[in-house]
Amino acid sequence: MSSNNDAYNSDELEAPAWLNKQFLQEVLVSHFKEPSLTLSALKISPASAKGDHYASVMFRANVEYSSQKRNYSKSLIIKTMPEMDGQKKEFVSDSKIFQTEIEMYTEVLPRFEAILRAAGEEIKFCAVCVYYSLQPRQVMIFEDLLPQGYQVIRNRNATLDELRSVLSKLAKWHAVSFKLLREQPEIFDKLQYDVTTMPNFLEMDVMTSALPNFINMLSQMDSLKTYRKYFEPMRENIIKRWQGVIREYRENRQANAYYVLCHGDFHIRNMMFKDNDCMLIDFQMSYVGSIANDLQYAKYMLFSADERKDKCDELLYYYFDTLTKTLSKIGYQGETPSLIELRKQIFDRRCSDYFLLTTLLPVSYGMRQGKDPGEFIEDEQRRLELFQDKGYQQELEYLLPQMLHAGYFELPK
């Protein structure tokens, strides 16, 4: 294991005893269907930097093995549930995140790729899943994208070309799911869960304290205190309203809404880039919902402050253009979505903007600085510090007037 302990999550510094040569040899024998395969060397290290993720534990395994008198090496990513006692384990222990991700990797995304391939669109959304299991433990193993040249963006913002690349992939994903939801909605029956169904998630301090901390911060700034009156009425229902938007398809379906399979956690650390190509990772929160949801999430958790200020309309149009072209390419026969209606549906779900602006955008600022999201979840002082970030406060200086002028503070009924 790596000796640079401060750079990694504490629960990824020591691999569990079951993650050994015998286990991985059995995995590779099954995957390659090679009974004679023998694993000769194994090196395990943390798979990601501190702050990259929270809802699982991840290791990288570099293996050397032989089969039919030839020697091979391979890098694998192992994703499993936390075993170390603490809030992280409590957060995910009774959730359905592994069931969701297994369904995504083994059934849903391969179907999406096959539909696009049949239409002449060669595309890969994700890494190859080598192994998965729910019993006796929840674990998934993937081919490592790093040796293939893909990297997580660190210490900088995504370029416009990189943003177009990932929005293009999202638009194609959305297009296929939009068509399938109208033709074969039962395909998505197993994807009943989302981040709001995580046990006790909505009651966690990081959720319930965010808006009060945001309002207190507004009160301390002469240039922003006038906006306090718009957020005060949200104290009692901001989380409930946001939950209603996320759960809309399952609990309050609207007749003319555009519904798609949402990625559910579409932020900058959940994608890897190679030049201007990208791969998506982490489908633990994927669910069926409004087309607006991933787009609003991307605005706050993927875009930089510069894109939020000046490029949102351009990037939304690029996404929409790719969406409609893909629908045509895959043979969708229904009424084509319109940009005006898409923008209306985003505006109608502006409760998500309130929540993302006040709760997740400050977390995004912290993560981009390399801070560990676990600290925000577990430490009140760390949460308070998020709202004192100068970059975040400076961005509010123009985001809040933009929202006011666009009618965002007229609360939905």
N, C-alpha and C positions, 0 to 999 in steps of 0.2 A: 504494500500500500504506500501511497505518497507520504512524504515527510513534511510537506508544506501544509500543515494542518489548518492554518487560519484561512486558507483559500477555499476550503470545502466545508460542506455541512457536516456537523459533528457525527451524525448518524450514518455517514457514508465513509468514515475513516477506517472502519473495520468491517469486513465482509462477514455475513452470517456463516455459521459452520457448514450449513447445507450447500453453500455455494462453493463447490470444490471440483476437483478433476473428474471424479466419478459422475457427478451430476451433469457436468457439461459434456462429458463424453457420451452419455446417454442421449442428451439433447441432440448432439451432432449426428450420432448414429441414426436417430429417428428422422432428422431433417434431411440428411443426404441419402437415407435408405441404404447405408453401407455398414452391414454388421461387422465387417473387419476393421472399421475405423478405430484408431487408437490415439488418444490424446497424450502427448508427451510433455507438454509444458503449459503452464498457466500463470499469468500475472494479472492481478486484480487491482484496480485503482478507482477512485471516485470518477463518475462519468461527467460531472458538470461542476461549474463553479458555484460557490455560495451565492444564494439569491436567485439562481436560475429557475428554481421550482420549489414547491412546498408540499404537494399532496402525494408524494411517493418518495422512495429511496432508490437511487440509481448508481450502478457500478459499470465500469468498463472492464471487459475481460479480453486480454490478448492471449489467444490460444495457438499452440502449434500441434499439428496432428498429422498422422500418416494414414493413407488409404491406398490399397492396391500398389504398394511399394513406391508411392510418391509422397513427398512431404509438402505440407501446406501450412499457411498461417492465416489467421482471421481475427478481426476485432469485432466484439459483440457488445451490445448494450443490454444490461439486465435491469429491469424495472420491477420493484417489488414493494410490498407494504412496509411501513415502519415497524420495527420490532422493539426499538428503544422506548420505554415508557415516557410519556409526556404529552403535551397538548397536541403535537403533530399526530401522534398515534391516535389520540382520542378523536381528532378532527376527521380522520378518514376510516377508522376501523369498521364502522357499520354502514359505510357508503357503498354505492354501486359503481364506483369509478372504474374498477377493473372489468366488470361485466360490460360496461359501455365501451371501453376501449378495445376489448377483445372483439366485440361485435363490429366495431368500426374497421379494425385491421383485417379481419377474416371474412367478413361478408359485405359490408356496405361499400368501403372504398374500392375493393377489387371490382365490384359491380359497376361503380361509377367509371373507373378506368376502362373497363370493357366496352361500355356504351360509347365513350368518347373515342376509343380506338376504332370501333366499328364505323364511326363517322369521319374517320381520317385524322383524328387528333391524338397523336402519341403523347401520353402524359403519365407522369407518376406523381401521386400526391404525397407518398410517404415511403419510409424504409420498408424493407422486407421483414415480415414477422417470422422468426425462426421457430419460436416455441411459445406456448401459453398454457397456463393452468390456473384453476381456482382452488384445487385441492391437491395435496394437503396444505398448500400455501398459494397465495395469489402472486403470480409472477408472469412477466412477459419478457421475451428476448428478441432483439432486433439486430439486423446487420448495422454496423456502425457507419454513419454517413461521413464521419471525419476523414477516413482514408480515401473516400471518393471525392474529396475536395470541398465538401460542404462545411460551413462554419456558422456558429451563432455570432451575431453582431455584438461586439462589446466596445465600450469606450468611444462610441460614435453613434450618430443617428443613421438610419437607413437613407440611401440616396433615393432620388425620385425614380430612377430606373429600377431599383430594388423594390420600391413600393408598387410600381406598376406590375412588376413580375408577380408579387404575392397577391395583389388584387385581381390580376388575371386568373390566377389559379383559384382564388376564392369564387370569382364569378362563374367559372366553369363548373366548379363543385355545386354552387347554388343553382345553376341552370339545370343540371341533371336531376338534382333533388326536387326542384320545382316541378319538373315534368313527371317524375315518379310519384310524387305526392298526389297528383291528380289522376294517375293511371293505376298505381299499385301502392296505395298508402300503407298496406299491411307490412311492407318491407321494413318500415320504421317502428313497428310495434314494440320492439325490445328497447328502443331508445326513449324511455319514459322519464328519465331522470336528468337533472341539470344541477348547476351550482346551488340553486335555492333549495334543492331537496337534500343537500348534505346535512347530516344530523347536527343540529344546534348552530349551523353556520350563521343564520340570520340573527342569532342572539349573541354572537361573539362580540367582545368589546371593540374590536377593530371596526366592526360594522356599526354598532349602536352609538359609538362615541364620535364618529367622523363628522356628522352634520353639526352637533354642538361645538366641536373643536373648530370647524370651519366658520361658524357664526361668530364665535369668540374672536377668531383671527380678523374677520371683517370689522368687528367693533373696534379693534386696535389700530386700524388703518384709516386715516382721514379720507384717503382717496377711494376707499371701498365701502365705508360704513353705510353709505346710502343704500347699498344692495341688501343690507341685512333684512329689511322689511319683506323682501321677496322670498327669503329662505325660512324665516320664522314660522310661517304657516305649514311648512313641510316637516316640522319636528316630529309630529305624531305618525306620519304615514309615508315618509319617503321610501323606506325599505319595503313596506307592503305594496306600494304602487309599482316599484321596480319589479318585485316578485310577480305581480300581476302581468306585467309586460312579458317577462321571461316565460311564464306558464300559460300564456294566452292560447296557444294552439291546443293544449291538453284540457284547459279548464274554461275558456271563454272565447271560443273560436269565432272570428268575424267573417262575414260572408264574402267580402271582396278583398280581403287581405292577401298579400303575397307571402306565402309560407315556404320555407326552405329548411334543409338540414343545416343548422348553425354549428360552426366549429365550437363555439362556446367559450373559448379562452384565447382569442385571436390577438395575442400581444407579441412584442418583438422578440422575446426569448423562446417563443413556441414555433419558430421557423428557422431554417438554416439555409444559407445562400451560397451559391457557387457561381461566380460572375453574376449574371442577371437571371439565373435560374434559382429556384428555391424548392425546398421540401418542407412540408408541414409536419409538426410533431405534437404529441400530447392531445389525444382525443378523449380524455377522461370526462369532459364536461359537455360533449356533443349532444344536441337535442333538436327537436323540431320546433321552430318558432318563426317569428316575423323576420322577413328579410332585412329589416332595419337593425336587428340586434347586433349582428357581427359588424355592420358598418359603423354603428355608433361606438361600439367597443374599440374598433380599429382607430377611430378618430382620437381617442384618449390614450390608448395603450400601445399603439403602433406608430402613429404619426408623431413627429416632433412638434415643438411649439411653432416653428416656421410653417410647417404644412397646415397646422390647425388655423393659423392666421391667414394664409394666402392661397393654399392649394386644395382646400377641401372640395370645392366645386369641380375643379379640374379632375381630381382623382375619382370623385364619385361618377363623373361622366365617363371616364375611362372604364371604370368597373361596369357601369350600366351598358356601355357599348359592347363590351366583351360578353356580358350576360345575354343580351338579345341576339347577338351573332351566334352564340353557342346554342341557344334555343332553336334557332333556325337550322343549324347544322345537324342537330340530333333528331330533327323531325318533329318538334313540338307543334301540335295542330291547334292549340287553343289561342285565346286572345293574348297578344304580346304585351308584356308589361310596358307601361309608359313612364318616362322620367318624371313627369309632373306628379303622377300618382305615387311613385316611389318616394319622392321628396315629401309629399303630403303624409305618407305613412310614417316616415321618419319623424316628421314634426309632431304627428299625433301621439307618438310614443316618446315625447320629450321628457317624461319622467325618468327615462334612462339617462338622459343628459344630466339632470339634476344629480342623480346618484353617482354617475361616473365622474363628474366634475368635482364633487365634494368628497368622495370616498376613495375612488381608485386612481384618479389622476395624481394626487399627492404620493400615493404608493408607487406609481410609475416613475415619478421623479426620483424617489429613493432607490428604486431598482436600477435605474440608468446610472446611478452613482455607485453601483456595486454593493448596495446595502442588502442585508438579508431580510426577506419578507417575514421570516419567522420572528425577527425582533419586533416588527410592528405589531404582530399578532399577540405577542406575549408581554410586551413592555409598554406601559402607559407613557413614560417619558419619551420613548422613541416615536410613539404616535404623535405626541404633541409637536415634536421637532419637525415632522413632515410638513406641518402647516406654516412653519416659519421659513421654509425654503424660499430664498429670494427669487429664484427662477419661476417657481410656481406663483408667487405673489405678483411678479411682474407680468406674467401671462394673464392673470385675472384682470389686470388693468385694461386689457382690450377684449378679453373673452366675455366678461360680464356686460360691457356696453353692447357688444355684438348681439348677445342673447336678448338684451332689452329691446334693441331696435328691431329684432326679428320676431318679436312677440312671444319669446320663449317663457316669459314670466307671467303670462296669462295661463293659469293652471288648468290642466285638462279636467273636465267634469267627471 
